[in-house]
Structure formats: structure tokens, C-alpha cells
Amino acid sequence: MSTNNLQNILLAIGEFIQPIANTLNKLQKDPETIRLLQNIGYWVSNHDRISPSMEKILTEMEINSNLSEAENTFTYKQIFKLLSDSEDIENTSLFDLINQSYFRDPLLKCFDEIEIGNHFKRRKNTIEEAFKLYELKFYSGCLCLLHSQVEGIITDYLIFKKILRKDIKSGKTVFIVISDKPKEETTTGLKRKLELAKDINESFSRLEMFEFDNNSNIKFHNERNEILHGSNIDNFTVERCLILFIWIDSIVSSIYKDETYLNSLNKKV
């Protein structure tokens, strides 16, 4: 091979490599790329330490029927961060995730951003109080607040979707099913409201079918009534509070996604 041919080949190689080298040089200075590489390094360095506890939590979510909705609520990233930040990883569980800002703040933010009425937005303060009670381990108060808000959130959304309308009769608030039927149906209680809401999205449908303790006699609305009416005083536990937080997060997130999508469609019209 002649010297000129060799020089031409080397020149061509240099011209080919230079743009790649320039791109790599830019990437090394890009903040997003730096954060990505740091996150990858962080994940790799913590994987061996975290893996057994991660497997334990994921298995519990799979086999514990009470946590069935957790797979639709908690993200792998949230659980990984919970474990990687823990100083006592062997004793860290999903119960600790509720106290973390990366679970709490997005849920509370939904109440600010969802536009279905001021009554709904005002529920944010009550949910904040429930978080505080949970942190203080006052599970009785926390559970009662959460159970009351589940029905309230669903009622607000049914009114917004024009499935229910609110009325005052004899000084008492009642909710009437909007339909073409000649006779008005006044609905009370969570059971009927879930029946009306189950076709809105999959989150409401799953809640309508949910059973505590894998027991068909303990539907969500059954336990809610027994807790708030005082006949059940045995289930003021951290696990029951966890379950309620999971369901509230699921419902509110589903409303946020549905309304965001519908609003985006309306803007295109």
C-alpha cells in the first residue's frame, strides 16, 4: 500500500471518529447525562446490598392479597430508594414508604391539580392530617380519616361526572342518581357508589371487587361501615392504614390521569 493511500485511509478514519468524539465530549459535560451515569453507578453499587430485601418486599406484594393494589401504586424506583436510603435495611418495609416525601408529595399535589371542584381540593388538608397521624403511629385516627375520605373522593367524582347530583331534603344532604327513570333513586353508602363508579376506570373497578383478608364477606364497603360505625375496633393497624393509603393514591392518580387525558383532547378540538 502506498504512503498516500495509507494517509487517505487515516484521514477518512479521523473524519469519521471526530464527530463521535465531539458528541462524547458534549455528553460528558451535559448535566442530564452526568445524573444518569451517577444514578446507574448508584444502582450498581447498591444492588447486591438491596437485592434480598427488595425480593422480600416484592414477594410480599405478590402473595398478600391485601396489598394487591400496591403493584399498581408503588413503583420499583420508590421501593429501591426506600431501601437504599435505609440504615436498617433488614427491618425496612412498605410501612415505611408511606412516610417518604416521594410517595406523599405527588399524591397531595394531585388535589391541587385536579379540576373537579373546590370541595375535592379541600380534602388535601384532611389527607395531610392522616399522613401526620400515620407518622405518629396514631392508627385509629388515621384509619377513620382515610375511610371517610375514600367515599368522599368517589362522591365528588361521581357528581363531577354527572352520575350523581347533590340535594338537600329536610335539612339533610342526599345524593340522587341521574338517570332517565321516572322514579328518583337516592343513594347512600359506599357500596352503591362503587357500583356506579366501577365503569369509570379500572381503579374503581378493582376497588369494587376488593376483599380484605381474601374473605368474600369483608368487602371494602363492609369494613368501612364497621370501622366508622364503631362495631369493628380490631383493625386499627398499620397494615390497614397502608392499604387505605394505597387505595386513595390509586383512585386519585386514576382521576388525575383520566382528567388530564380528557383535557388534552379538548384542547385539540
N, C-alpha and C positions, 0 to 999 in steps of 0.2 A: 504493500500500500504506500502510495506516495505521501510525502510530508504534507502537501496541500490538501489531499483528501482527508488525512487524519485531523488536520486543523479545522476543516469544514465540519467534520463529524462532531468534534469537541465544541465548536461554536454552536452547532444546532442543539446539542445536549444542554449547553449553558442557557440558550434562549428558551428551551423547554422548561428547565428547572427554575429559572429566575422568578416567573410569576408565582410558582408554588412557594418558593422561599419568601417572597414578599407577603403572600397570604398568611403563611405561618407566623411571620414576624408581627403582622397586624393582630392575629388571633392571640398571640402571647400578651398583647397589651390591652385586649378587649376585656372590660370588667365582667361581662356575662360569661365569657369563656373561662376566665380565672375562677369565678364562682363555681362553674360547672366542674372544673378539674378539682377544685377543693372539695366539693360535695362527693365526687367519685372517690377521692382519696379518703375522705372521712368514712364513707360507706365501707370501703375495702378494709380499712384499719379496724373498724368496729364489728365487722361481720361475724368473725369467729366468736367474739365475746357475747354477742347478742343472739346469735342463731338459736341456741337451746330455748331461751326464754321466748323468743318470737314464735318458735314452733309450738310451744306450750300454749300461748295465747290464741294462736290461730286454730289450734285443735279444740280449745275450749269453745271458741265461737262456733265451731262446726258441730260439736256434739251437744252443747247446751241449748235446748230448744228455746229457752227464754231469751237467748242472745241471737236469735235468727235474723233479726233486722240489723244487727251490728255489721254484717257483711255489706250491707247497703249504705252504711253510715260512716263507719271508721275506715280510714284509708291506711294502706300499708305504710305510707310515709309517716302518718301520725303515730302509729304504733312503734315504728323504728325510732323515731325521735324520742318518744317516751322512754324507751329502753336505753337508748344511747346516752340520754341525759341523766339517767338514774345512777345514784351512788349505791343503791341496794337492789341491783337488777333482779336477783333471785326472788325478791318479795314484791316486785313491781307487777301490777295487774291492770286490767281495764278500768278498775275502780279509780285508779289514779289519773286516767286520761281525762275524766270529766273536769278536773281542776285546772287543766292546761289551757293557756290562752288560745292555742291554735285549734282547740275544739270550741271553746266558749265564744270567742270573739266573732267568728264567721256566723254562728247561729244568731247572736244578738244583732249583728249587722243586718241580717235579713229583715228584721222587724222595721228597720229604718228604710229599707229599700223597696219592700213590697208595698204596692199602692192599692190596698183593698179597703182602706178606711182608717180613720184615726183610732177607732176602738181597738182594732188589731194592733196598731203601733204601740198603744199604751200597755199592751201585755208585756212588752220588753222589760219594764220595771219589775214586774212580778217574777219573770223568769230570772232576772238578775238576783232577786232575793232568794230564789230557790237554789241558785248556784252558791250563794253565801251560806245558806243553811247546810248544804251538802258539804262544803269545805269545813264547817264547824262540827260536822257529824250529827246534826240535828235532823235525823232522817224522817221522823214523824211529820214535822212541819214541812220539810222538803217534799215528801211524797204527796201530801194533801194539796199543796200548791200546784204541783205538776199535774195531778189528776184533774184538778179544776180547770187548768189551762188547756188541756188536750181537748175537752169538749168545747171550750170557748173558742179556740182556734178553728175547729171544724165548723162551728156555728157561724163564725164570722165569714168563712169562705163560702159556705152554703148560701148565705144571704147575698154575698157579692156575686155569686154565680146565678143568682135569681132562682134558686131551688127552694129557698125558704124566704119568708118575709116576717119581720118582727112587728108585733102588735101589742097593744095594751088593752086588756079586758078586765074590768072590775078592779083596776089598780094593779093587776098582775101582768108581767111580761109573758107573752106566749109567742110561739113560732108556728107559722102556718105554712104547709106545703103548697107551693104554687103549682097548680095543675088546671086542667080543663074540666075536672069533675065538678058536678053541681054542689056536692057536699064538701065543705071545708074539712081538711084534716089538720088538726092541731097535734104537733109532735112534741113529745117530752122525752128526755133521756138520751143517752149516748147511743144505745142500740139502734134506734130508728135513724138517727143522724148518720151513723156509719153505713146503714143500708142505702141511704140517699147519696152518700159521698163515694161509695166504693167504685163507681164507674168513672169518677173524675180522673184518677190516675192509679198506678199500681201501688203506691204507698198506702193510700186509703184502703185499697182492696186487701192488701196484706194485713193491715190493722184489723179490718173487719173479721178476718179469718183467724187472727192470732189467739193462741191459748196459753195461759200461764201454766208452767209446770207440766206441759204436754198433757193437760187434762181438759177434755172437751166440756167439762162443767164449769171451767173457770175461764170464760171468755173475757176479753179486755173490759167490756162494759160491766160484766158481773162484778169483777174485783173493784172496779172504780166505784160502783154504787156501795158496795160493802165497806170500803175504806171511808168514803165521805159520809156515809150514814151511821158509822160507828160500830157496825156489827163485826168488822174484821179489825182486830188490834194486834194480829200476829205477824203482819207482813211489812212493818215499818223498818225495812232493812236497807242496807247499802245496795244490794243487788236489785231490789225493786226500784230504787231511785235511779240506778244506772239504766234499767230497762225503760223507764219513763223518759229520761233524757234522750236516749237513743230514738224513741218514737217521735218525740217532739222535734228533734233535729231532722228526722226523716220526713215528717209531714211538712214542716216549714220549708225545708230545702226543695221539696217537690212543688210546693206552691210557688216558690221563687223561680224555679226552672220553667214551670208552665206559664207564668205571667210574663217572664222575660221573653220567652219564645213568642207568645201571642202579641206582645208589644212590638217585637221586631217585625212581625208580619204586618201589623197595622201601619207601621212606618213606611213599608214598601208600597202600600196601596195608594 
